[in-house]
Amino acid sequence: MKQKKPFHIMIIPTLGCPSKCSYCWSSEEGSPMMSIETIYEVVQWLKNFRDDPVTFTFHGGEPLLAGADFYRKALPLLSGELNHLNPNFALQTNLWKLTPELAQVLAEYDIPIGSSLDGPEALNDLQRSEGYYERTMRGYEIAREHGLQVQFICTFTSYSVQFKEDIFNYFLENGLTLKLHPALPSLRSHGPDKWALDPGEYGELLVYLLDKYLENMGRIEVRNINDYCRCVFTNRGTVCTFVDCMESTFAVGPDGSIYPCYRFVGMPQYVMGHVHDRPSQEDLAHSAAGVRMLQFKEHVDRECKGCKHIRYCRGGCPYNAMVPASGEIKGVDPHCKAYKRIFDEISDRFNKEMMGSFGLETGGPSAGPMMTAKPGIMSLMMSIALK
């Protein structure tokens, strides 16, 4: 039987956004708005593109700027016309434009929502813009009233990492899942660079969060730590940064242009094709942007072959790798140092606890991890495996 290989289509209705976050690289003033005709073209393109399950993520900019009527028409088109692909949906938004009407439309399709909060209100608004917290929480309440699931992404910057304990406690005390992103430089401009989190600091932050997670198991979920543990446990990448995303992830911009990922949307040199041309997988792979993406894969195979984490890391994010070289492939993801730090920490702890459970470290089974007061990494891995 043919093994299904799920793929991901990111739909970018607009690069416009009402917020002005200090470190943002994915919003653009005056960006056009995607028309419902473009969604129809997406459907026609994908009907015979490939026969695998698809996830559509509406991203931006701010995707809710498209309005309730757009989603009222787009969702039935995508789900009905592409039913053979078993489509799933997700949406990333700051929630400012969520109305009861729009929430009802999204609830009909049970769409999980990702949003953003960088911690307590004062810290969040310092980084994201004054009034951001209040507007987002107002939208969060509307989402909850309509039964929508919302999880927040927290961006750690070179500034906010100083307040990591305050940020962790904020998510813990408010019963929120913590998923973090490091602030990143961009191919678009040099503005976000001053906020970018140093890879060494990022690695230490991840180890800190691993310890805090283990101390508070059952009270909070730190999604990134789950993902890192799952990578080590299964020996394969399971999330965006650590998978071979080439040929399995594409983004459609407001005008119907196709890109390797949403982070490239709006940059003409990374256009792989257009939905109205119905490009095949081969057409996209042979485009100039597609060839460049495959060069990253070849670079990783060559340069990282001696790394014990290569099977599940795959050199990290190709976009991140391109930024320091102005779009060229000259290295791997600059956060490689951070990834190695947390992968090594998880692997070493797991091996130590495993040996200890058999009495191989101290000569007796009584010293195993089951005797320790706090949950160890094996406890976390077991909880992940049982989900």
C-alpha atoms as one frame of an Amber mdcrd trajectory, in Angstrom:
protein
   0.000   0.000   0.000   1.159   3.526  -0.741   2.218   5.350   2.416   0.503
   8.700   2.821   2.806  11.684   3.242   0.888  14.662   4.647   1.667  18.071
   3.221   1.077  21.640   4.325  -0.322  24.623   2.446  -0.032  27.994   4.160
  -2.555  30.523   2.883  -1.574  34.171   3.351  -4.678  36.337   2.748  -2.623
  39.504   3.324   0.718  40.657   4.660  -1.017  43.622   6.285  -1.381  43.731
  10.062  -2.889  46.288  12.477  -0.138  45.693  15.035   3.372  47.110  14.840
   5.457  44.611  16.785   9.028  45.809  17.247  10.721  42.654  15.947   8.192
  41.608  13.306   9.330  40.805   9.760   6.079  39.360   8.371   3.826  42.396
   7.956   3.692  44.870   5.116   1.790  48.127   4.771  -0.435  48.358   1.706
  -0.443  44.625   1.113  -3.257  43.447  -1.191  -6.042  41.192   0.092  -6.545
  37.710  -1.311  -9.773  37.280  -3.261 -12.090  34.312  -3.056 -11.245  33.698
  -6.717  -7.690  32.924  -5.631  -9.023  30.324  -3.194 -10.919  28.785  -6.113
  -7.625  28.658  -8.047  -5.943  26.999  -5.046  -8.642  24.325  -5.131  -8.195
  23.703  -8.851  -4.415  23.507  -8.430  -4.573  20.981  -5.594  -7.204  18.682
  -7.062  -4.560  16.721  -8.922  -1.405  17.983  -7.219  -0.935  14.983  -4.938
  -3.053  12.386  -3.188  -2.056  12.945   0.441  -3.701  14.522   3.501  -3.354
  18.292   3.570  -3.349  20.880   6.350  -4.225  24.471   5.491  -2.880  27.148
   7.834  -4.142  30.701   7.401  -1.249  32.983   8.283  -0.042  36.498   7.615
   0.346  39.350   8.286  -3.030  39.200   9.971  -5.311  36.659   8.240  -8.493
  37.821   9.994  -8.302  41.074   8.039  -9.845  39.050   5.203 -13.140  39.118
   7.120 -15.947  36.721   7.937 -17.327  36.587   4.392 -13.969  35.414   3.013
 -13.827  32.480   5.441 -17.522  31.753   5.019 -16.790  31.098   1.334 -13.209
  29.780   1.502 -13.666  27.040   4.092 -16.476  25.169   2.290 -14.556  25.448
  -0.994 -11.391  23.957   0.474 -13.098  21.290   2.560 -15.715  20.296   0.005
 -13.812  20.377  -3.271 -10.725  18.781  -1.710 -12.511  16.255   0.464 -10.346
  13.459  -1.003  -7.323  15.086   0.695  -8.932  14.956   4.164  -8.160  18.645
   4.787  -7.460  20.030   8.245  -7.288  23.702   9.139  -5.364  25.974  11.497
  -5.046  29.736  11.872  -2.404  32.077  13.306  -3.734  35.463  14.431  -3.271
  38.184  17.038  -7.079  37.919  17.604  -7.663  41.669  17.364 -10.108  41.284
  14.487 -11.988  38.302  15.862 -15.714  39.063  16.052 -18.536  36.794  17.251
 -19.599  36.405  13.613 -16.135  35.337  12.495 -15.658  33.110  15.542 -18.865
  31.275  14.649 -17.589  30.629  11.111 -14.305  29.240  12.437 -16.095  27.177
  15.087 -18.138  25.397  12.427 -14.875  23.878  11.220 -13.369  23.469  14.696
 -10.256  25.416  13.673  -7.473  25.553  16.276  -5.990  29.018  16.696  -2.447
  30.035  17.395  -1.918  33.512  18.820   0.919  35.435  20.441   1.662  36.716
  23.919   5.145  37.481  25.165   4.292  37.264  28.854   2.878  39.749  31.387
   1.102  42.781  29.944   3.843  45.366  30.469   6.565  43.201  28.936   4.310
  42.048  26.116   3.285  45.590  25.146   6.866  46.855  25.328   7.824  44.381
  22.606   4.621  44.107  20.616   3.025  47.589  20.863   0.963  49.507  23.395
  -2.491  48.011  23.946  -1.601  44.726  22.241  -2.248  42.612  25.344  -5.704
  44.049  25.987  -6.825  43.663  22.368  -5.549  40.099  22.155  -7.183  39.043
  25.415 -10.472  40.566  24.246 -10.305  38.363  21.147  -9.268  35.407  23.303
 -12.466  35.708  25.325 -14.578  35.741  22.146 -12.751  32.634  20.933 -13.368
  30.827  24.226 -17.039  31.809  24.231 -17.386  30.050  20.874 -15.508  26.926
  21.928 -12.379  27.672  19.901  -9.069  26.261  21.118  -6.342  28.913  21.427
  -2.678  28.354  22.195  -0.173  31.175  22.530   3.308  31.515  21.107   5.757
  33.491  23.232   8.610  35.199  21.414  11.772  35.491  23.466  14.020  38.370
  22.478  17.474  39.510  23.539  15.603  41.735  26.027  12.836  39.492  27.345
  15.117  36.506  27.983  16.272  38.433  31.066  12.757  37.907  32.472  12.420
  34.214  31.658  11.248  33.343  35.184   8.504  35.993  35.103   7.386  34.790
  31.687   7.308  31.123  32.693   5.366  31.933  35.853   2.880  34.014  33.856
   2.028  31.048  31.624   2.004  28.657  34.593  -0.255  30.796  36.779  -2.704
  31.518  33.959  -3.032  27.890  32.899  -1.652  28.561  29.406   0.381  26.210
  27.233   3.823  27.680  26.563   5.199  27.515  23.048   8.190  29.697  22.379
   9.938  31.180  19.386  13.266  33.009  19.424  13.227  36.437  17.798  14.933
  36.089  14.426  16.724  38.242  11.860  15.026  38.578   8.487  15.780  38.618
   4.785  13.378  41.555   4.479  15.204  44.109   6.625  17.748  44.548   9.375
  15.234  46.011  11.810  14.573  42.835  13.820  18.266  42.013  14.241  18.661
  43.968  17.484  15.922  41.829  19.062  17.337  38.514  17.829  18.091  35.970
  20.523  21.684  34.753  20.655  21.916  30.982  19.911  23.917  30.341  23.079
  21.330  32.154  25.200  18.563  30.295  23.391  20.154  26.947  24.227  20.419
  27.845  27.906  16.823  29.091  27.857  15.654  25.734  26.520  17.520  23.849
  29.264  16.040  26.211  31.859  12.544  25.539  30.516  13.204  21.802  30.517
  14.012  21.978  34.230  11.005  24.183  34.996   8.741  21.871  33.003   9.923
  18.820  34.912   9.415  20.657  38.215   5.833  21.490  37.237   4.676  18.449
  35.273   0.914  18.226  35.249   0.556  21.980  35.743   1.831  23.273  32.396
   2.801  22.036  28.953   5.902  23.414  27.219   5.293  22.444  23.623   8.855
  22.959  22.406  10.298  20.654  25.054   7.752  18.014  24.073   8.857  18.407
  20.470  12.566  18.091  21.286  11.923  15.009  23.415   9.785  13.466  20.692
  12.580  13.999  18.169  15.080  12.175  20.377  12.587   9.464  21.347  11.445
   8.676  17.775  14.722   9.558  16.025  12.923  11.729  13.488  11.887  15.353
  13.159   8.296  16.021  14.140   7.842  19.811  13.846   8.453  22.516  11.282
  12.037  23.407  12.195  13.201  19.787  12.287  11.648  18.163   9.263  12.652
  17.939   5.640  10.108  20.578   4.641  11.185  20.807   1.006   8.419  19.481
  -1.252   6.003  19.116   1.670   5.332  22.751   2.636   4.220  25.597   0.382
   2.732  29.037   0.930   0.257  30.885  -1.282   0.511  34.658  -1.187  -2.347
  37.173  -1.590  -2.002  37.205  -5.388  -1.795  33.413  -5.750   1.995  33.184
  -6.052   3.481  30.025  -4.538   6.491  30.157  -2.200   8.493  27.561  -0.205
   7.143  28.925   3.107   5.181  31.874   4.468   8.397  33.575   5.520   9.303
  34.107   1.856   5.918  35.539   0.816   6.212  38.919  -0.878   9.775  38.371
  -2.132   9.664  37.908  -5.941  12.940  35.980  -6.085  11.355  33.157  -4.071
   8.231  32.688  -6.191   8.034  29.052  -7.324   4.934  29.354  -9.490   1.335
  30.552  -9.489  -1.827  28.687  -8.603  -3.569  29.616 -11.862  -0.834  27.727
 -13.779  -1.570  24.511 -11.804   2.140  23.658 -11.314   3.069  20.074 -10.529
   5.395  18.999  -7.725   8.153  18.691 -10.332   7.470  22.180 -11.698   7.888
  23.699  -8.235  11.013  21.686  -7.483  12.650  22.830 -10.733  11.901  26.525
 -10.171  14.850  28.695  -9.139  13.507  28.943  -5.574  12.845  25.193  -5.473
  16.390  24.418  -6.586  17.774  26.713  -3.890  15.744  24.936  -1.219  17.026
  21.548  -2.367  20.568  22.925  -2.206  20.031  23.382   1.526  19.099  19.710
   1.852  22.266  18.714  -0.011  24.333  21.077   2.143  22.986  19.482   5.325
  23.664  15.962   4.031  27.257  16.985   3.345  28.108  19.253   6.270  26.137
  17.604   9.084  26.787  13.950   8.271  28.950  13.538  11.360  26.369  14.989
  13.764  24.483  12.488  15.912  21.328  14.614  15.674  21.160  14.866  11.887
  18.291  12.400  11.429  15.845  14.514  13.389  17.389  17.982  13.152  18.120
  18.191   9.408  20.118  21.384   9.865  17.192  23.328  11.292  15.227  25.893
   9.277  16.471  26.670   5.736  15.146  30.236   5.950  17.160  30.857   9.123
  20.195  29.421   7.354  19.812  31.774   4.393  19.471  35.014   6.358  23.155
  35.482   7.389  24.247  34.951   3.767  21.623  37.241   2.185  19.696  34.336
   0.750  22.559  32.054  -0.214  23.202  28.555   1.143  26.458  28.855   3.059
  25.603  27.249   6.381  22.918  25.633   8.491  20.444  27.271  10.853  22.462
  29.636  13.112  20.560  28.226  16.088  22.380  24.926  15.559  24.274  25.628
  18.804  20.988  25.895  20.717  19.547  22.771  19.106  22.630  20.736  19.960
  22.529  22.042  23.534  18.976  20.874  24.210  19.225  17.657  22.170  22.417
  16.715  24.032  20.808  17.555  27.367  17.762  15.383  26.673  19.839  12.494
  25.279  22.344  12.565  28.149  19.633  12.706  30.808  17.664   9.930  29.166
  20.720   7.668  28.908  21.775   8.420  32.478  18.315   7.691  33.868  18.016
   4.542  31.780  21.353   3.248  33.068  20.458   4.255  36.599  17.170   2.348
  36.437  19.178  -0.832  35.788  21.729  -0.033  38.468  24.509   0.374  35.909
  25.805   3.653  37.317  26.059   2.964  41.034  25.999  -0.809  41.226  22.485
  -1.084  42.586  18.940  -0.513  41.337  17.988   1.527  44.403  19.724   4.585
  42.951  17.513   4.657  39.871  15.464   7.680  38.809  12.276   6.252  40.293
  13.700   7.123  43.730  14.215  10.804  42.952  11.739  13.387  44.260  11.168
  15.170  40.950  10.063  13.676  37.655  12.930  12.971  35.284  13.162  13.055
  31.536  11.886   9.472  31.269   8.666  10.516  33.006   8.193  13.265  30.448
   8.950  10.968  27.526   6.459   8.425  28.828   3.746  11.074  29.090   4.488
  12.184  25.517   4.438   8.601  24.223   1.044   7.960  25.830  -0.604  10.971
  24.158
